[in-house]
Amino acid sequence: MTMKRSLHSVLDALHALARVLRELAQTVDDGPAAGSDLAVLDALRAHSDEIAGDVAETATLVQEAIAAEDDGDVPRAARRLSGAHERFSALFRRARFGLGAQLTLFEVQRLAARRDIAWRSWGEVVLRVLEQADDALHHADAALVGAWQEIADALHVPTLTSHRKETVHV
């Protein structure tokens, strides 16, 4: 894979994550009428919105890395990717401890179990979308690793894997 293609893979993975977050927000908004404000719904919506903003900021930095690569400026592309990766790490933690936290999952399950069938169906959809968000996070993380490998190759920086190969053959 080329550096340009790997950077586009990161961007594609971030766009997929953004789509899942929009689906989560829509699912939360389309939930059965609660009759009162429920903290779990408010928290899901807030976490989804915050993470979506982080994804947009991360995608902007990746687009800047692509532009730098187009200009042939690999060091600038690496700096932009570094900023994107830093932003992604923050959003990953926010997702893990917000959206994907055990307490959040438990509250969604408990809410669905204590209410009628519409709530149970809604809860199943929310849990499925949260699982999709987790998968999308992992795909974006893997794409970032691939982009770093391509940048290391372009800068002729030995990677841990290539170092291991060299020491194995000695």
N, C-alpha and C positions, 0 to 999 in steps of 0.2 A: 504494500500500500504506500502511496506517496504521502508527503506531509499535507499537501492540499486536501487530498481525499480524507485523511484522518481528521483534519480540522473540520471538514464538512460532516464527518460522521459524528463528531461531538455536537455540532450544531443541530443535526437531525435528531440526536438523542435528547437534546434539550427541548426541541420542539415537541417531541413525543411526550416528554414529561409535562410540558405546559398543557398539552391536550388533555392528559389525564387529570391534571389539577382543575382545568375548566369543567371536566365531567364531574369531578367530585363536588365542586361548588354548585353546579346545576343540580346534582343529586340531593345535596343538602337543602337547597332552596325548594326543591320539589317534594320534600318530605311531607307526610301527612300533617294536617293541621294539629299543632301541639296544644292549643288552648292556652298555653302560657309559654313564655320564653324558656327554653331549655338550655342549660349551660353547655352541654355537649355539642349541640347544634351551633351555638355561637363560637365555641372553640374550634370546631372543625372548619367553619367558614373563615375565621380569622387566620388560622394556620395556613389554610389553602391560599388565601390572598397574599399573605406574607411570603410564602414560598414561591408563588407565581411571580411576585416582584423580583425576588432573588434570581429566579430562572431567567427573567428578561434581562437583568443586569449581566448575568453570566453570559448569555447569548450575545449581548452587545460586545463584550470583551473578546469572545471567540471570533466574531465578525471582524474586529480590529486585528486579530491575529491572522485571519485569512487575508485581509488587505495588506498587512505587512509581508506575508509570504508572497503575495502577488507582486509586490515591489522588490522581491528578492532580499528582503531584510529579515533574515532568520533570527538574529538576536532580538529584534523588536517583536517578532512573532512569539518568541519564547517568553518575553516579558509580559505580553498580553495574555498568553495562555496561562502564565503563572498567576496573573490577577484573576483570570476566569476560574482557575482551579481553587484559588483561595476563596472566592465567592461561593463556588460549588461546595466546598467543604463546609462552609457555614450553613448553607441551605440544607445539606445532607444531615447535619446535626439537628437542625430545626425540624426536619421531617422525622427523624428518628425519635426525637424527644417530644415532638408535638403530635404530628399526624399519626405516626406509627407507635406511639407509646402504649404500653400495655394498659394503662389506665384509660386511655381513649378507646381502645378496642373493647375493653371490658364495659365501659359506659354505653357504647353503641349496642353491644349485645344485651346488656341489662335493660336498656330503654326498649329495645325491640321485644324482649321477652315479657315485659310488664304491660305491653299495650296490645292492641288488636292485630289482626292478620296483616293489615296494610303496613303497620310499623315493622312487623317481622320481615316482610318482603323488602321494605325500604332498608332495613338493617343489613340484610344479605347483600343488597346492591352496594351499600356503602362499604362494607367489608371487602367485597370483591374489587371495588375501585381503589381502596387503600392498598390492596395487594398489587394491583396494577401499578400504582405509584411507586411502591417499593421496587418492583421489577424495572420500571423506567429509571429509577435512581441508580440501580446497579448497572444498567446498560450505559448510562451516561458516564458513570465512573470508569467502566471498562474502556469506553471510547477515549476518555481523557488519558488513560494509561497508554493507549495506542498512539495518541498524538504526541505524547512525551517521547515515546520510543522513536517516532519519526523525526522529531526535532533533534534528539540525541544523535541519530544517524546523520542528519544534515550538518550538524556541528562537529561530527566526528568525535563524539564523546563516548568512551567505552561504557557500556551498560553493565549492570551486575551479571546479567546472563552471559554476555560476551567475555567478561572477566573470568567467570567460572569455567567457560569453555577453554580459555587459555591456560588456566591453572590445572585443569584436568589433563591436558596434553603434555604438560611439562614433565 
